[in-house]
């Protein structure tokens, strides 16, 4: 009997201690926290052993008591992964209560809290896009914790895009703008994210059409991010059909959204042609992302291949087929010059009754010998067919080399190597445009091609080099 009364007294004392801890958390009284721990040293350990429990960390998160929450994280970090009776972790509670800075502080201490799933499989990311309105907080979260945007799905198979489209268009707009401009996700990952369907086979466009469609967001999804507008859900409806059958037809937003989707085709040649520069930059961004995430061994292997292509294409540009006009011979008299060259390739045995053999020859015509010393002996068309692909191969390898170098060599040396490669590129262009070109017309054609290639190349390099230089300048 005495033992039973003693255990009841201990239970009552622990219950009182836990209640007092909740009061201390609500009042952000850190001194009271340590006083209670001194009285009952196992109080936090008892909470940690429970699967579902309201902890002082939950209370501090709901009240925005950031100092108390940080103190609790240092004392018992595992409490940050506990779910309360509502199925929410402290990070969920902080985001739901509008205390985003507190939630970000908890995540900085332990990034694994991002993966804690609460009620219906909602992660902190889903609660962020559900409740947060501040654009700076949203962008900071997306920049720091972008992998979870792709990986986090609810029990309904919904991404953060689906959740935002349901109840928070401001967060959805911010997330879509971030997806358009960020280089932290590859082009393939972005398209994969936009194509994700929930359990009802609905993309983010379906969910948006059913809830709160806005013309700006619909246009961003259909025109800018090129989401497939022809996907059907389980009921066989596209997003356009959902809008047309909506019971809110008088809504101004729906009236504006219908023509946007009606005139948007996933395979629209005109729209694709108009957005060709965007696709080129997206492809370059994809290259940059894959190179940035490449392992050092793969980077070294790629450098070997690109340097081999650079060397071969550079040497081929200096020694085009047929050679160049010599400096030690008469150039006025063309009577002793070859006008064409026949190359024997092989023979084919006849299949007719006569059973004759046919010789296969290839003719290469040379231009009249009226050009300057060092220019190619080929005619204009043949020269261009050789030189344009050669410069394209050189420029592509040059671009990839310049993107790989900063991932393997940092700081000043990467800049010096990139500058050296740029000098080599200009030497090639000078030889192609001024010396080896047969005439001025060919030089102009080459100049147009080369200008486009070099512009794209240096624009791509700027995405890698400029941020690094800015970092050193600011520091």
C-alpha positions as CSV (number, residue, x, y, z in Angstrom):
1,X,0.0,0.0,0.0
2,X,2.8,2.4,0.9
3,X,4.6,1.5,-2.5
4,X,1.4,2.3,-4.4
5,X,1.0,5.7,-2.7
6,X,4.7,6.5,-3.3
7,X,4.3,5.7,-7.1
8,X,1.2,7.9,-7.3
9,X,3.0,10.7,-5.6
10,X,5.9,10.4,-8.1
11,X,3.4,10.4,-11.0
12,X,1.7,13.5,-9.6
13,X,5.0,15.2,-9.1
14,X,6.2,14.4,-12.7
15,X,2.8,15.6,-14.1
16,X,3.2,18.8,-12.2
17,X,6.8,19.2,-13.5
18,X,5.7,18.7,-17.1
19,X,2.9,21.2,-16.6
20,X,5.3,23.7,-15.2
21,X,7.7,23.1,-18.1
22,X,4.8,24.1,-20.5
23,X,4.3,27.3,-18.4
24,X,8.0,28.1,-18.6
25,X,7.9,27.6,-22.4
26,X,4.9,29.8,-22.8
27,X,6.6,32.6,-20.7
28,X,10.0,31.9,-22.3
29,X,11.5,31.6,-18.8
30,X,14.8,29.7,-19.3
31,X,15.8,30.1,-15.7
32,X,12.6,28.3,-14.7
33,X,13.4,25.5,-17.2
34,X,16.7,24.7,-15.5
35,X,15.2,25.0,-12.1
36,X,12.6,22.4,-13.0
37,X,15.3,20.1,-14.5
38,X,17.2,20.4,-11.3
39,X,14.1,19.3,-9.4
40,X,13.4,16.4,-11.7
41,X,16.3,15.4,-13.9
42,X,14.4,12.8,-15.9
43,X,11.5,15.0,-17.0
44,X,12.8,15.5,-20.6
45,X,13.8,11.8,-20.9
46,X,10.3,10.7,-20.0
47,X,8.9,12.9,-22.7
48,X,11.4,11.5,-25.2
49,X,10.2,8.0,-24.5
50,X,6.6,8.8,-25.5
51,X,5.6,8.4,-29.2
52,X,3.0,11.2,-29.2
53,X,3.4,14.0,-26.7
54,X,3.1,17.8,-26.4
55,X,6.5,19.0,-25.5
56,X,7.7,22.4,-24.2
57,X,9.3,22.8,-27.7
58,X,5.8,22.6,-29.2
59,X,4.6,25.3,-26.9
60,X,7.6,27.5,-27.5
61,X,7.1,27.1,-31.3
62,X,3.5,28.0,-31.1
63,X,4.3,31.2,-29.1
64,X,7.3,32.2,-31.1
65,X,9.7,31.9,-28.2
66,X,12.8,31.4,-30.2
67,X,15.4,31.6,-27.4
68,X,13.5,29.0,-25.3
69,X,13.2,26.8,-28.4
70,X,16.9,27.0,-29.1
71,X,17.7,26.1,-25.5
72,X,15.4,23.0,-25.7
73,X,17.2,22.0,-28.9
74,X,20.6,22.0,-27.1
75,X,19.2,20.1,-24.2
76,X,17.2,17.4,-26.0
77,X,17.4,17.7,-29.8
78,X,15.3,14.5,-30.3
79,X,12.2,16.3,-29.0
80,X,12.1,18.3,-32.2
81,X,11.0,15.1,-34.1
82,X,8.1,14.3,-31.7
83,X,4.6,14.7,-32.9
84,X,1.9,16.2,-30.7
85,X,-1.7,15.0,-30.5
86,X,-2.5,16.9,-33.6
87,X,0.2,15.0,-35.5
88,X,2.5,18.0,-35.8
89,X,6.2,18.4,-35.0
90,X,7.6,21.7,-33.5
91,X,8.6,22.9,-36.9
92,X,5.1,22.3,-38.3
93,X,3.6,24.2,-35.3
94,X,6.0,27.1,-35.8
95,X,5.1,27.4,-39.5
96,X,1.4,27.0,-38.8
97,X,1.6,29.8,-36.2
98,X,3.4,32.1,-38.5
99,X,6.8,32.0,-36.8
100,X,8.9,31.1,-39.9
101,X,12.1,32.5,-38.5
102,X,11.8,30.1,-35.5
103,X,11.2,27.2,-37.9
104,X,14.3,28.2,-40.0
105,X,16.4,28.4,-36.8
106,X,15.4,24.9,-35.9
107,X,16.2,23.6,-39.4
108,X,19.6,25.2,-39.3
109,X,20.4,23.2,-36.2
110,X,19.1,19.9,-37.6
111,X,18.4,19.6,-41.4
112,X,16.9,16.2,-40.9
113,X,13.8,17.9,-39.4
114,X,12.8,18.6,-43.0
115,X,11.9,14.9,-43.5
116,X,9.6,14.7,-40.4
117,X,6.2,13.9,-41.7
118,X,3.2,14.9,-39.7
119,X,-0.5,14.4,-40.2
120,X,-1.4,13.1,-43.7
121,X,2.3,13.0,-44.6
122,X,2.8,16.7,-44.6
123,X,6.4,17.9,-44.2
124,X,7.5,21.3,-43.1
125,X,7.7,22.4,-46.8
126,X,4.0,21.7,-47.2
127,X,3.2,23.7,-44.2
128,X,5.4,26.6,-45.4
129,X,3.6,26.9,-48.7
130,X,0.3,26.5,-47.0
131,X,0.7,29.4,-44.5
132,X,3.6,31.6,-45.4
133,X,2.9,34.8,-47.4
134,X,6.3,36.6,-47.1
135,X,8.2,36.3,-50.4
136,X,11.7,36.6,-48.8
137,X,11.0,33.8,-46.3
138,X,9.7,31.6,-49.1
139,X,12.7,32.2,-51.4
140,X,15.2,31.7,-48.5
141,X,13.6,28.4,-47.7
142,X,13.6,27.3,-51.4
143,X,17.3,28.3,-51.8
144,X,18.5,26.5,-48.7
145,X,16.3,23.4,-48.8
146,X,15.5,22.9,-52.5
147,X,16.0,19.1,-52.6
148,X,12.8,18.6,-50.6
149,X,10.8,20.4,-53.2
150,X,11.3,17.4,-55.5
151,X,11.2,14.6,-53.0
152,X,8.5,15.5,-50.5
153,X,5.1,14.0,-51.2
154,X,2.0,13.8,-48.9
155,X,0.0,10.6,-48.4
156,X,-2.2,11.9,-51.3
157,X,0.9,12.0,-53.5
158,X,0.9,15.8,-53.6
159,X,3.9,18.0,-54.0
160,X,4.4,21.5,-52.6
161,X,3.0,22.8,-55.8
162,X,-0.3,20.9,-55.3
163,X,-0.6,22.1,-51.7
164,X,0.1,25.8,-52.6
165,X,-2.4,25.6,-55.5
166,X,-5.1,24.5,-53.1
167,X,-4.9,27.4,-50.6
168,X,-2.0,29.9,-51.1
169,X,-1.6,31.3,-54.6
170,X,1.0,33.8,-53.3
171,X,3.3,31.0,-52.3
172,X,2.6,29.1,-55.6
173,X,3.5,32.2,-57.6
174,X,6.8,32.6,-55.6
175,X,7.7,28.9,-56.1
176,X,7.0,29.0,-59.8
177,X,9.1,32.2,-60.2
178,X,11.9,30.5,-58.3
179,X,11.7,27.4,-60.5
180,X,12.0,29.6,-63.6
181,X,15.2,31.3,-62.5
182,X,17.0,28.9,-60.2
183,X,20.1,27.0,-61.3
184,X,19.9,24.7,-58.2
185,X,17.6,22.3,-60.0
186,X,18.2,20.9,-63.5
187,X,15.8,21.4,-66.4
188,X,14.8,17.7,-66.2
189,X,14.1,17.9,-62.5
190,X,11.9,21.0,-63.1
191,X,9.9,19.2,-65.8
192,X,9.6,16.1,-63.6
193,X,8.3,18.2,-60.7
194,X,5.6,19.9,-62.9
195,X,4.5,16.5,-64.3
196,X,3.9,14.9,-60.9
197,X,0.3,13.8,-60.5
198,X,-1.5,13.2,-57.2
199,X,-3.6,10.2,-56.3
200,X,-6.4,11.5,-58.6
201,X,-3.9,11.9,-61.5
202,X,-4.1,15.7,-61.3
203,X,-1.2,18.0,-61.9
204,X,-0.8,21.3,-60.2
205,X,-2.7,22.9,-63.1
206,X,-5.8,20.7,-62.4
207,X,-5.7,21.7,-58.7
208,X,-5.3,25.3,-59.5
209,X,-8.2,25.3,-62.0
210,X,-10.4,23.7,-59.4
211,X,-9.6,26.1,-56.5
212,X,-8.4,29.6,-57.1
213,X,-7.2,30.1,-60.7
214,X,-5.3,33.3,-61.5
215,X,-4.4,34.3,-65.1
216,X,-0.8,35.2,-64.3
217,X,-0.1,31.8,-62.7
218,X,-2.0,29.9,-65.4
219,X,0.1,31.7,-68.1
220,X,3.3,31.0,-66.1
221,X,2.5,27.3,-66.0
222,X,1.3,26.9,-69.6
223,X,3.5,29.3,-71.5
224,X,6.7,29.9,-69.5
225,X,7.2,26.5,-67.8
226,X,5.5,24.6,-70.6
227,X,3.5,22.2,-68.4
228,X,1.5,19.7,-70.4
229,X,-2.0,21.2,-70.5
230,X,-3.6,18.2,-72.2
231,X,-3.1,15.7,-69.3
232,X,-6.4,14.2,-68.1
233,X,-7.2,13.2,-64.5
234,X,-9.0,10.1,-63.4
235,X,-12.4,11.6,-64.5
236,X,-11.0,12.2,-67.9
237,X,-10.9,16.0,-67.5
238,X,-8.2,18.4,-68.6
239,X,-7.6,21.7,-66.7
240,X,-9.5,23.6,-69.4
241,X,-12.5,21.3,-69.0
242,X,-12.4,21.8,-65.3
243,X,-12.6,25.5,-65.8
244,X,-15.3,25.3,-68.4
245,X,-17.5,23.1,-66.1
246,X,-16.9,25.2,-63.0
247,X,-19.9,26.5,-61.0
248,X,-18.0,29.8,-60.6
249,X,-18.2,30.7,-64.3
250,X,-18.9,34.4,-63.6
251,X,-15.6,34.7,-61.9
252,X,-13.4,37.2,-63.7
253,X,-10.3,35.1,-63.2
254,X,-11.9,32.0,-64.7
255,X,-13.1,34.1,-67.7
256,X,-9.5,35.2,-68.3
257,X,-7.9,31.8,-67.7
258,X,-10.1,29.9,-70.2
259,X,-8.7,31.6,-73.4
260,X,-5.2,31.2,-72.1
261,X,-5.5,27.4,-71.9
262,X,-7.7,27.2,-75.0
263,X,-5.0,28.8,-77.1
264,X,-2.1,27.0,-75.5
265,X,-0.9,23.8,-77.2
266,X,1.8,21.6,-75.7
267,X,3.3,21.1,-79.2
268,X,2.9,24.5,-80.7
269,X,5.7,25.0,-83.4
270,X,5.3,28.8,-83.3
271,X,5.6,29.0,-79.5
272,X,8.6,26.6,-79.5
273,X,10.3,28.7,-82.2
274,X,9.7,31.9,-80.3
275,X,11.1,30.5,-77.1
276,X,14.2,28.9,-78.8
277,X,16.6,31.2,-76.9
278,X,15.1,30.2,-73.6
279,X,15.5,26.5,-74.5
280,X,19.1,27.1,-75.4
281,X,19.8,28.8,-72.1
282,X,17.8,26.0,-70.3
283,X,20.1,23.4,-72.0
284,X,23.2,25.3,-70.9
285,X,21.8,25.5,-67.4
286,X,21.2,21.8,-67.5
287,X,24.9,21.3,-68.5
288,X,26.0,23.6,-65.7
289,X,23.9,21.7,-63.2
290,X,25.2,18.3,-64.2
291,X,28.8,19.5,-64.3
292,X,28.4,21.1,-60.8
293,X,27.1,17.9,-59.3
294,X,29.6,15.7,-61.1
295,X,32.1,13.7,-59.2
296,X,35.8,14.6,-59.5
297,X,36.6,11.3,-61.3
298,X,33.9,12.0,-63.9
299,X,35.1,15.6,-64.2
300,X,38.7,14.4,-64.9
301,X,37.4,12.0,-67.5
302,X,35.4,14.7,-69.2
303,X,38.4,17.0,-69.3
304,X,40.5,14.3,-71.1
305,X,37.8,14.0,-73.8
306,X,37.2,17.7,-74.2
307,X,40.9,18.5,-74.4
308,X,41.3,15.8,-77.1
309,X,38.5,17.3,-79.2
310,X,40.0,20.8,-78.7
311,X,43.4,19.7,-79.9
312,X,42.1,17.8,-82.9
313,X,39.7,20.5,-84.1
314,X,42.3,23.3,-83.6
315,X,44.9,21.4,-85.6
316,X,42.3,20.6,-88.3
317,X,41.4,24.3,-88.6
318,X,45.1,25.1,-89.3
319,X,45.5,22.3,-91.8
320,X,42.2,22.1,-93.8
321,X,41.7,19.3,-96.4
322,X,43.9,20.0,-99.5
323,X,46.2,22.4,-97.6
324,X,46.7,26.1,-98.1
325,X,48.3,28.2,-100.8
326,X,52.1,28.1,-100.4
327,X,54.3,31.2,-100.1
328,X,57.2,29.9,-102.2
329,X,55.6,29.6,-105.7
330,X,54.1,31.8,-108.4
331,X,50.5,32.7,-107.8
332,X,49.7,34.5,-111.0
333,X,49.9,31.6,-113.4
334,X,47.2,29.0,-112.8
335,X,48.1,26.7,-115.7
336,X,50.3,24.5,-113.5
337,X,47.9,24.2,-110.6
338,X,45.4,21.3,-110.0
339,X,41.8,22.2,-110.6
340,X,40.5,19.1,-108.9
341,X,41.6,16.0,-107.1
342,X,40.2,12.5,-107.6
343,X,40.4,10.1,-104.7
344,X,40.1,6.4,-105.3
345,X,37.7,4.9,-102.6
346,X,37.3,1.4,-103.9
347,X,35.6,-0.8,-106.5
348,X,32.3,-2.6,-106.8
349,X,32.0,-6.0,-108.6
350,X,29.3,-5.9,-111.3
351,X,26.1,-7.9,-110.8
352,X,25.1,-7.8,-114.5
353,X,25.9,-10.5,-117.2
354,X,29.0,-8.6,-118.3
355,X,30.3,-8.8,-114.7
356,X,32.2,-5.6,-115.0
357,X,33.8,-3.9,-112.0
358,X,33.1,-0.2,-111.2
359,X,35.6,2.1,-109.6
360,X,34.3,4.5,-107.0
361,X,35.9,7.9,-107.1
362,X,35.5,11.1,-105.1
363,X,36.2,14.5,-106.7
364,X,37.3,17.4,-104.6
365,X,37.3,20.7,-106.5
366,X,39.8,23.4,-105.7
367,X,39.2,27.1,-106.3
368,X,41.2,29.1,-108.9
369,X,44.6,30.1,-107.4
370,X,43.9,33.8,-107.1
371,X,43.7,34.2,-103.3
372,X,46.3,35.2,-100.8
373,X,49.1,33.1,-99.3
374,X,47.8,30.8,-96.4
375,X,44.2,30.6,-97.6
376,X,42.5,27.3,-98.2
377,X,42.6,25.8,-101.6
378,X,39.0,24.5,-101.3
379,X,36.1,26.3,-102.9
380,X,33.7,28.3,-100.7
381,X,31.0,25.7,-100.2
382,X,33.4,22.9,-99.4
383,X,35.3,25.1,-97.0
384,X,32.2,26.1,-95.1
385,X,31.0,22.4,-94.9
386,X,34.3,21.6,-93.2
387,X,35.0,24.7,-91.1
388,X,31.5,25.4,-89.5
389,X,31.2,22.0,-87.9
390,X,34.8,22.1,-86.9
391,X,34.3,25.4,-85.1
392,X,31.1,24.1,-83.5
393,X,33.0,21.1,-82.2
394,X,35.8,23.3,-80.8
395,X,33.3,25.8,-79.2
396,X,31.3,23.0,-77.6
397,X,34.4,21.4,-76.1
398,X,35.6,24.8,-75.1
399,X,32.4,25.6,-73.2
400,X,32.4,22.2,-71.4
401,X,36.0,22.6,-70.4
402,X,35.4,26.1,-69.0
403,X,32.4,24.7,-67.0
404,X,34.4,21.8,-65.6
405,X,37.5,23.7,-64.6
406,X,35.9,25.7,-61.8
407,X,34.6,22.5,-60.2
408,X,38.1,21.0,-60.1
409,X,40.3,24.1,-59.6
410,X,39.0,26.9,-57.5
411,X,39.9,30.6,-57.2
412,X,42.5,32.4,-59.2
413,X,43.8,29.4,-61.2
414,X,40.4,28.6,-62.7
415,X,40.1,32.2,-63.9
416,X,43.6,32.0,-65.4
417,X,42.9,28.7,-67.2
418,X,39.6,30.1,-68.6
419,X,41.4,33.2,-69.8
420,X,44.1,31.1,-71.5
421,X,41.4,29.0,-73.3
422,X,39.7,32.2,-74.4
423,X,42.9,33.4,-76.0
424,X,43.2,30.1,-77.9
425,X,39.6,30.5,-79.1
426,X,40.3,33.9,-80.5
427,X,43.4,32.6,-82.2
428,X,41.3,30.0,-84.0
429,X,38.7,32.6,-84.9
430,X,41.3,34.9,-86.3
431,X,42.8,32.2,-88.4
432,X,39.4,31.2,-89.7
433,X,38.0,34.6,-90.5
434,X,41.1,36.4,-91.7
435,X,43.8,34.0,-93.0
436,X,42.4,30.7,-94.1
437,X,39.0,31.8,-95.5
438,X,39.0,31.7,-99.3
439,X,37.3,35.1,-99.8
440,X,35.4,37.9,-98.0
441,X,32.0,36.3,-98.5
442,X,33.1,33.1,-96.7
443,X,34.6,35.3,-94.0
444,X,31.3,37.0,-93.4
445,X,29.4,33.7,-93.2
446,X,31.9,32.4,-90.8
447,X,31.7,35.6,-88.8
448,X,28.0,35.2,-88.3
449,X,28.3,31.6,-87.2
450,X,31.2,32.3,-84.9
451,X,29.6,35.4,-83.3
452,X,26.5,33.3,-82.4
453,X,28.6,30.5,-81.0
454,X,30.9,32.7,-79.0
455,X,28.0,34.7,-77.6
456,X,26.3,31.6,-76.3
457,X,29.6,30.2,-75.0
458,X,30.5,33.3,-73.0
459,X,27.0,33.8,-71.8
460,X,27.1,30.2,-70.4
461,X,30.5,30.8,-68.8
462,X,29.2,33.9,-67.1
463,X,26.7,31.8,-65.1
464,X,29.7,30.0,-63.6
465,X,32.5,32.5,-63.4
466,X,30.7,35.7,-62.5
467,X,29.1,34.4,-59.2
468,X,32.5,33.2,-58.1
469,X,34.2,36.5,-58.9
470,X,31.4,38.4,-57.1
471,X,32.0,36.2,-54.1
472,X,35.7,37.1,-53.9
473,X,35.0,40.8,-54.6
474,X,32.4,41.0,-51.8
475,X,34.5,39.1,-49.3
